[in-house]
Amino acid sequence: MPEPEDPHAGLFKKYLTNNRIFRDREVLRHSYRPQFLPHRKPQIEEVASILAPSLRNETPSNILIYGKTGTGKTACVRYVGTELEKTSSNMGTICRIVHLNCEVIDTQYRVLAQIAKCLHDVDSAASDKTRIHIPMTGWPTDQVYSELKNQLEAGGGVLVIVLDEIDKLVKKSGDDTLYNLTRINSDLKNSKVSIIGISNDLSFKDFLDPRVLSSLSEEEIVFPPYNAPQLVDILTQRADGAFIPGALAEGVIPLCAALAAQEHGDARRALDLFRISGELADRDESSQVTEGHVKQAQAKIETDSMIECIATLPTQSKLILFSMLTMEQLGQNIFTSGEVSRIYQDIAPTVELDILTHRRITDLISELNMLGVINTRVVSRGRYGRTKEMWFDANTAKIREVVLKDPRLNELKDLDPKQNEAKWLTKTWFR
């Protein structure tokens, strides 16, 4: 008797044999570094001119770089850093770049230890193999700083430290790290240090001591947002390597560029839109990426970013959101802050949460509106005053699923709103 055919045999075969869209989708990733960065030549030249003294073993000025997300700050600094190290190697001088993401490496200890680790890794093949390896935790900060100075002195040359998202470091840990790094040159004889800070947030300077700010911002460079024609150039450059010839309908690149230009000229947004449009076309087994795929991709990105945002909300905000979802389950597509408060105050004790005041609930509702999770409007009720009405635009089933993943709210999944309908919808509420 012949064996039954495996229904899943060749599960991926159609995805491998019918590829009519992508040549290399990695070209559309944020991490991909093209040989040429369109519309950033002035910024690249400026960074290069500031760092050029390091090739003569002189200390370059520190730089603060500002610009909104997706304006090419990190890509340009990485490009200049790579070229600097290449030129330095050819000249026989020592110039090294250490690039740290301060969203992850956000304390003074971690910053100092990571710099030392990068130097240790670079120099591990050199003759000095007795250098001490600094652990990522456990030492006094003064000891880490002292060992970092020893490694710098042993290596010589110029070290450029890039602190990407420097505002995250300052907001979490204060400016002690920057204070020490901007003064480290006074403790060094054989080596020199320069700092490049990259930030999306201009206001972070308010958190800095004036002395630190003065040392850190010797040079400031602002990266302007891209406009739609510039984004068209960026996407066209990537399209050549990413897509098979003929895979893009005529209006796809201009539409992606136009939509991203509305979002503050964000090249990352444009690339995400471009890539996801291609992926949707690929899954549909379409022969071309069309404007319809771009519109689908835009809706998907907006939904995914909202879901990610909801997942990171505090439990109290999620409970208020759950109360709104309960109103919708009861057939109330538009509901008021008073109605939401009534359900919230009834449910909060059952999940052992403190009951917030009505004012605080209203504040959290405003935050949900600001994040785009709900829509709100203030309406007049005549002699009864004004109230806030709200409603959902997004997929509430997905929102509910994310809210109930919170361990403290998980037991609410079995709550039947109909059992409490009379109490929640008819009880008089005094604002």
Order of alpha helices (4+ residues) and beta strands (2+ residues): alpha-alpha-beta-alpha-beta-alpha-alpha-beta-alpha-alpha-beta-alpha-beta-alpha-alpha-alpha-alpha-alpha-beta-alpha-alpha-beta-beta-alpha-alpha
